Amino acid sequence: MKRNLKILENSFEIIQYYMPHTDFVLQENKLSYFENMQAICHWHDDIELIRITRGQMNFYVNGSTYLMKENTGLIVNSKQFHYGYSEQGGDCDFLCILIHPTLFNPSSDIYKYFVKPIIDNNKIEALYLRANHPTENNILSRLDDLVSSYHDEANTVSKELFCTSIIYDLWSTYYRIIQSQFDLSEITINNDLIIQKKMTSFIYQNYMHQLTLNDIAVSGNVCRSKCCKLFKHFVKQSPIDFLNFYRLEMSKNLLKKTPLSITQIAMNCGFNHLSYFSKMFWQKNNCSPKEYRKRDSQNKYPTTTDTCIKKPNSI
């Protein structure tokens, strides 16, 4: 079961809500569900809560790396660049809970005074949760309660209401912690984060074209040096490495889901030369594009000749 993040042109992840009347998602994931045990760097409006149930992984948020081990957790604030990955290649089981701010009713005073000051403050990126810290462990315990309630088949009628009450209680504890660490009286804007979102959005929209470092920098209205510095800080890659990483991710989707030839896929993903594409693909995936397509059990398309090359739509 491989999981592909559904990401729009601006690196904004599309969230699918599982309960019809409540804006939160609960996923029980393994890192091995993701290609190469690494998710694509992305962001979304939802507040993301991670709880490690087995193993460990690294989690990257806006330039900071958190080593997350069993029985630890992380709360990632809204609109932050983030992704999880395995540094040593080991698998990791984890819960991922996504809470959209609208769950707190944007027209309410609860939202105005206790939610908006947090999600609009770019200084608040993530909160690491430790089991040996009583207040933080309270949040971890409430996450476990949320999972139990979510799976309670005997309580289908009021399940959403009960889960929402747990989220409100959880948020109350989270707010107290954040209030003790940050000044919530001012809204803090991170201009570098805004510029980074513009540049990554430009890559997601134009990866199929020939792009230079200068093109990426211009999209953020910064010099090339500043562009490189921001990419290193926010996504731990150079702009060109990030571009090629995304191109390779898109090529894997095409290899699995379309009958296009490997040459067509290379060109559709912005690679001028098949040999360069094949070399980079091998370096990243330890197999050739042809081998990757062959071993993917979901792929049922025959290959085609190299005609009628068509640029794919942006995702």
N, C-alpha and C positions, 0 to 999 in steps of 0.2 A: 504493500500500500504506500505509494509515493504521494507526497502532498506538494502541490504546486501553489504558491501564493498567487492569487489573482490581483494583479497590480495595474493601476491605470497609468496614463502617460506621465503623471506627476509623481510617480513612485508612491502613490497613495494606495494602500491595500484595500481591496473590496472585502467587507465583512458580511458574512451570511448569518443572520440571526435565527437561531433554532426555535425559540419560543415566540409565538405570534404576537404576544402582548407585552413582551419585556425585552428591552434592548441590551441583552447580554448574551454572550456565547461561552460555552464551556467545551473545551477540547482536551481529550486525553491523548497526548502525542508521544511519539518517539523521535529522537533526532534523526534516526535512520529513515524516517518517512520523507526526509528532504534530500535532494540530490547532494551527494558529497558531504552529507551531514552538516549542511550550512544553508540557512535561509538567505534570500536576497535582502539586502539592506532596504528598508521601507519605513513608512510611517502611516499613522492613521489617527483619527479623532478619538478613538477609543482609548481608555485607560487599560493597560495590559498588566495582568497579574500572572506571574510565573511561580510555580511551586515544584521543586524537584522531588520526585518520589523514588527514583533509583538512578545511580550513576552520577555523573557530573557533566557540566558543559560550561563554556564561556559565553557570556552574554554581553554584547557590545551596545552601548548607548551614548551617542554624541561624543565619542572620544574617550569614554571611560569603559574599562573592561571589568566585569564582575565574574569571579570564579564561583560558580554555583554548584554546591554539593548537596547530597541528600538531606532533606528536611530544612533546606533554606528556600527563600523566595525573593521575589523582586516585584516592585510596583513601578511600571514605566509610565510616566506622565503622558498626557495627550500630545500628539504632534511631534514626537521625538524620533530621530533616526535610530533604528535598532535592528539587531538580528542575533540569533543564537548560532553557535557553531561548536564543533568538537576539535580541540587542538591536537589531541593524541589519537583520534580515530575511534575512541570508545563510544558506545551508544549511551543514551540517556532517556529515561522516562520522565515526563513532566506534564503537569496540568497547565493549561493556558486558558485564562478567563479574561474575556474582553467585555468591558463595561462602557457603553456609550453614554456620554454626559447627559443626553436627553432622558435617560432613566430617572434623573433627579428633577425633571420638569423645569426647563429653562425659565419659565415665567414665575417660578416660586421664589420665596425668600431663601429657602434652603439652598437652592442653586446659586442665588446671588451672593450669599455670604459665606457659603461653605464649600462650593465647588468651583465656581468661576475664578476666585482668587488663586486657586491652585493650577487649574488647567491653562490659565492665561499667563502664568508666570514661567518664563523660559529658564529661570534659574533652577527650577525644580525639575530635574530630569528623571531621577529614579531613586527609589528607596529600597535598600537591601534589608531583607528580613531574616533574623537569626532565631533559631529555636531556643537558644539559651538566654534570650532577652525577653522578659515577661510580656511587655507591651507588644513587641513585634510578634512573639509567639501567639498572642491572642488573635492576630490577623491570620496567621497560618492555620490556627485551629478553626477559625470561621470559614476559611477556604475549604477545609475538610467537611465542615457542616454543609456548605453550599453544594459540594459534590454529592454528599449523601442525600440531600433533599432533591437534587436534580434527578437522581436515579431512583427515587422512591416511587415505585409503581402504585403503591396503595394511596398515594396522595395526589392523584392527577388533577383533581378539580382545583385545588388551591395551591398547587405547586409553585406557580409563577409568583403568587402573592408572598408565599413563604420565602422563596429565594430572594425576592426583592427586599424583604425585611432584613435578611442576613446581610445583603450588600449595604444597606443603609447603616447597619450596626458596624460592619467592617469599615465603612467610610468614616464613621465617627472616630474610631480609633486612629485611622490613618491621618485624619485632619489634626488630631491632637499632637501627633508626632511631628507633622510638617509645621504646625504653628509654633512649636518649640524650637525649630531650626531655621525658619525663614520669616522675613518680614512680609506679611501678606497684605499690608496696607497699600503697596504699590504694585502696579503691573509692570513686569520687566520684560522687555523685548530683546531678543538676541538677533541682531542684524546679520551676523555671520550665518546663523541657522537659516534665515530667510534666503540669503544668497545661495547657500548650499542646496536648498530645495529647488531653487530656480535652475541651477546647473544640472542636478540629477534629473529634473523634469525634462530638460533639453535633451539629455542623453536618451531617456526612455522614448521620447517622441521622434528622435532622429538617428537612432543607432544603425538603421539600415543604410544610411548615407555615409559618404566619406567625411569623417570629422577630424579636426586637428585640435591640439591643445588650445590654440588661439580661439577656435570656434567655441569651445566649452567655456573659456574665460569670458569671452564677449557676452555669452548668454547670461552671465551673472554680473556683467558690467564691472569686472575686476581685471587686474593684470594677471599674466600667466603665473607669476610667483605666488600671488595671493590665492589663485585658483588651486595650485598644488598644495599649498599649506592647508586650505580648508578641507580638501579631499583627504589628506593625510589625517587630519584631526577627526573628521566626522565619520569616515568610512574605512580608514586604515589602508587605503589604496591610492595610487596615483590616479589622476583623471583618466589616462589612457588604459591603465590596468582595469579600472572600474568599467570603462566602456567595453573592453574586450570580454570581461567576465560576464557582463549582461548579454553581449552578443552570443556568447557560447551557451548561456542559459536558454536564450530564444532558439538557438539552433537545435538544442535537445528537444524542445517542444515540437519543432517541425519534423525532426527525425522520428518521433514517436507517433505523431498525429496526422501527418500528411504523406502523400505519395511522391513528393518532390524528390528529385535526384539530389545527391550530396553536393554536386556543383551548384545547383540551383539554390540550395539552402545556404551554402557559403556566401553566394552573391546577395541573397535576400537579407542576410544578417550583416552585411557591410564588409565582408572579406573579399578583397580583389582577386586573391589567388587561392586556389584549392589547396595547394601545398602548404601555405601559411596557416590556413584554417585547420587542416589536418594535424599539423605540428602542434598548434595551440590546444586543439581538442585533446590530443594524446597527453600533453603535459598536464592538463587539468583533470582528465578523467581516466587516464591510464589505459585507454583503449582507443581505437580508431572510430570515426563516425559510423562506418559500416558495421563494425562489431557492436557498437552501442545500439544501433537500430535492430540488429539481429537478435540481441539478447533481451530486448524489451518485449515482454510477453503480450503487452497490450497493442503492439503495432501489427496491423493486419493489411497494410497498404503495400502494393508492389511499387518498385521504383519506376521512374519515368525517364525519358530522354531529356536532354538539356535544351528544351524549347519553351517558349512562352513564359519567360521569367516574369514573375509578378511580385511586386513589393507587398509584404504582409501589412495588414492593418495594425495600427498601434494598439497596445494592450492597456 
